[in-house]
Amino acid sequence: MARSVQAELSMHLCNFSAEERADWGGMFAFARAADAAGVDRLQVSDHVVFGEELEEYAKPEVGGTAGGKQPTGPDGSWLEPITTIAVVAGMTSNIKFRTQILLAALRRPAVLAKTLATLDVLTGGRVDIGVGVGWQRAEYDAAGLPFEGRGRWLEHTLDVCRTLWTQQRAAFHSPELTFEAIHQGPKPLQPGGVPIWISGTLRGSTVSRLVKYGPKWIPWGADAANLKESLPRLKDALAKAGGDVENLRVNGSVPVVRTAGGEVDIPRSMEGVAALYEIGVTDFSIPWNPRATNEREAEAGMRPLVSAFRSAVGRS
């Protein structure tokens, strides 16, 4: 069946380490191998600071994920995602990138707009941003922003970015910020600016952002775990709110099945992909950590996965 949105394969770029002074050579090698193997996108995560309430990683009631565990401790290394993408993009040719997710409200809007536009231009339009409000109060405290009402701060940041990306002679008015006759260049290469993906559970604020900023959803929490139930509800809510259901893009995770020896069983791991694509998942994230001693072996290990994925979704 023909689909208006092509399915794509994403992998996570591990931009964090429990070590304070980590060696990032493996991350660079992984990115180059993924690019050469034909992986569509690398996802890069974000934390600006950490408080000491790390157990909240596993608390859905405050925005964490059931069973989640903070992987680095408070004093590990967590690379800033936009900077990381800039460096890795310079080592690759075709692979695209997405922040997953960027705590956009913690950045000054005009500077963020400039940074992302620059990155989009220099990568040839290979950058999307996935954004969310985050769940850690310490990050808002460190940025001098109120944790309550953080959704409004996120939308304010995105509104300023889109204004500067799309208006040659920009003007913006809000209770927090007003400017007139402002010029910022270069503009992003991608029409309408850097594409924005909205992360969140299925609620009214998430739907309204998908209508306002574009129909690209990164599900969270229980909604991510049960897309067979949540995705039809999202489509219905988006249609009722006047959103673009036809071009909806949705991120979903592919569970990895391993052999008794610990290797990824590619055919079995791909068994559920077609069904997810059929219900509307378009961007498939697979956790992949090839047991390779060098970049060439990593690339060779990824190629069968890319081929099996494309076969499962009807791509040549």
Order of alpha helices (4+ residues) and beta strands (2+ residues): beta-beta-alpha-beta-beta-alpha-beta-alpha-beta-alpha-alpha-beta-beta-beta-alpha-beta-alpha-alpha-beta-alpha-alpha-beta-alpha
